[in-house]
Amino acid sequence: MTFSNQFTSFAFGLILLLMMGTLGGCRQSVQEKPQETKTTQTPQTGIPSVNKYFHEEPQGPQEDEEITVIEHYGQMVLIPQGTFSMGARETRFARGDEFPVNQVTVDSFYMDIHPVTNAQFMEFVEATGYKTTAEQSPDWEVLQQHLLTDTTTPHDSLLVPASLVFIPPKGQASMGAYESWWEWVPGANWRHPAGPGSSIKNRDNYPVVHISWFDAQAYARWVGKRLPTEAEWEYAARGGNDNYIYPWGNERVSAEKANYWQGEFPNYDSGEDGFKGLAPVGSFASNDFGLYDMAGNVWEWTADWYHADYYLLMASGSRTKNPRGPASSYDPLKPEIPQKSIRGGSFLCNDSYSAGYRASARMKTSPNFGMQHLGFRLVKDL
């Protein structure tokens, strides 16, 4: 077996177990309802406050240390207090985890007008020396605790810094065959989004990608902000229009509305919206709150754990004022893997495959890894 095949074999096991959720780009398949509501605490596989999947200690600011917050609040807009219906407005693309609809109230907050860019993240890295998770080597002793017991120990040469890169398959691919278009590429990270040889030169105003939840948290602490809750994100996406399906209204997605996939997914993107892959932030019109890229381009991290029955839990309690997410993570499709919720869809979404750019669309992924279509934006309390 060649090195490439060895790496691919190991990576597929890692991908399927630790990254299930967004591997399909923005797959929105109907999710079966679990037999009973899970209300247990975060499972034993829950993540610590510092990412322990990697050999090196993170070099940026951590939760338990004092830091100098730069308090850079520019390019934010005030999102006014309001009450909205959190959940799906339609059933064509909606998943079971978007129901039931709850009346939710959020207090006013400030929100970045667009996702964090390469230039903004570069400023953070140069000031702190931070090294992202994609730039570190995985720790097998920790990883194997989250894999099947008979998983073969990989050679040390395979445990190298890497991240997931979208590569269109050469032939027709089943919509469930994620491995046909995702590759675990050594050397892929925020500086090299498509792998070695690629760069972010002249892409300062593109959203930074290959960012783990921990990376986003570290940046947020340094800049004096925080990740939004799911409730805050969805409320902001609708722009104060409670009946909107999309950030721009109820009209179907089109090349003028957002950066998404036009053509036949995953083989061919016609680029009718002007972009094949990522687009610079602010390339499309803002919603009524003045927020850009709340649909398409990149998925965005939220602060909340993902729980398939989160909306049901809200409906049965009194947690509809500034809800901060469930106490633990639960996905019936992969119950052993703690996951964080992400929002907004990406350049890989389209109606024939999914509609992750709907305001109510939820997806989830492991907080320990980043991907080529995953970024973040931040909020600030008044």
C-alpha positions, 0 to 999 in steps of 0.5 A: 500500500502506498503512503497516499493510500495508507494516509487515505485509509486512516483519514477516512476512519478519522473523517467518518467518526470525528467529522460526520455532520458537514462532510457532505458539504451541507447535506440536509438529509432527514434525521430520524428522531431518537427513541427518547430525549437525551438529557444526560451530561456531556458524554465521556468523550466530551472535549476539555477547555483546551484541545487535547487532540494535538501534541503541542500546547496551543500558543494563543490565549487560553481560558485560564490565563490573563490576556490583553484584550484589544477590544476591536469592535469595528465593523459591527452592527447593533442587533436590536432586542426582539422576539422571533419564531426559532425554527423552520418556516417550510418543510421542503428542506427542513430537518427534524432538528428544526422543530418544533418552532419556539418563540424566543427572545434575545437581548440586544447585541453587536454582531460582525457584519461579515465572517472573520477574514484572513487579514483579521486572523493574520493580525491575531496570529502575528500578535500572539504566535497562535498555531491553529489545530490544522497546523499541529500533529494529532495525538494518536493516544487521544484519537484512538479513544474516539475510534473503533477498538479494532482501528489499526494504529497508523504509522507516525508518518501519517499523524501529520498536520492536515485538514479537510479539503473539497476536491470534486470527484472525477466520476459520478458519486453517490450523494452519501459517498463523502469520501469521493469529494473530501480529502484529508490533505497534509499541509492544508490549513488557513494559510494554505486552504487547498493544501500545499502550493495554495496560499491566501496571497491577495485574499485578505478579504476572504473568510478565514477557513480551516478554523476549529472551534477552539481556534475561533474561541482563542481569536474571540478572547483576544479581540474581546468578543464571543461566538454567537448562540444559535438563537442569536445567529438565527435571529440576526440572519432573518434581519428582523423579518420573522417570516423570512425563510432566507436572510433576503426573504422568501424568494428561492436562492439565485446567483444574485443572492449568495455564494452557493453551488450552481451546477451538478454537485459535487462534480461541476460548479458553473460559477454563475454567481461569479465564484467557484469556491470561496468569495470575498466577504460582502460580495452579495447584498446584506440582510435588513440588519446590515449583515453580509454572508449570512447565507452561503460562502462558509458555515459559521461556528456557534457557541452552542453544543449540538443537540438533535432535540434542542428545540423540543427541550426548549418547548418543554421548559422555560429556556426561551429568553436568551437561550445558551444552548443545551447542556450536552451534545447529542446526535442520534447518528453519532451519539459518541461524538460531541459536536458544536452547532454551525450555521449559514451554509457554504459555497457547497450548498444547492437546492438539489442536494440541500439548502443550508443557506436557510436561516433555520438550517442547522448542522453540526461537527466536531469542535476539534477540526476545521474544514475548507468551507467552515469559518466564523463571525463574532458578537459582543454584548452591550 
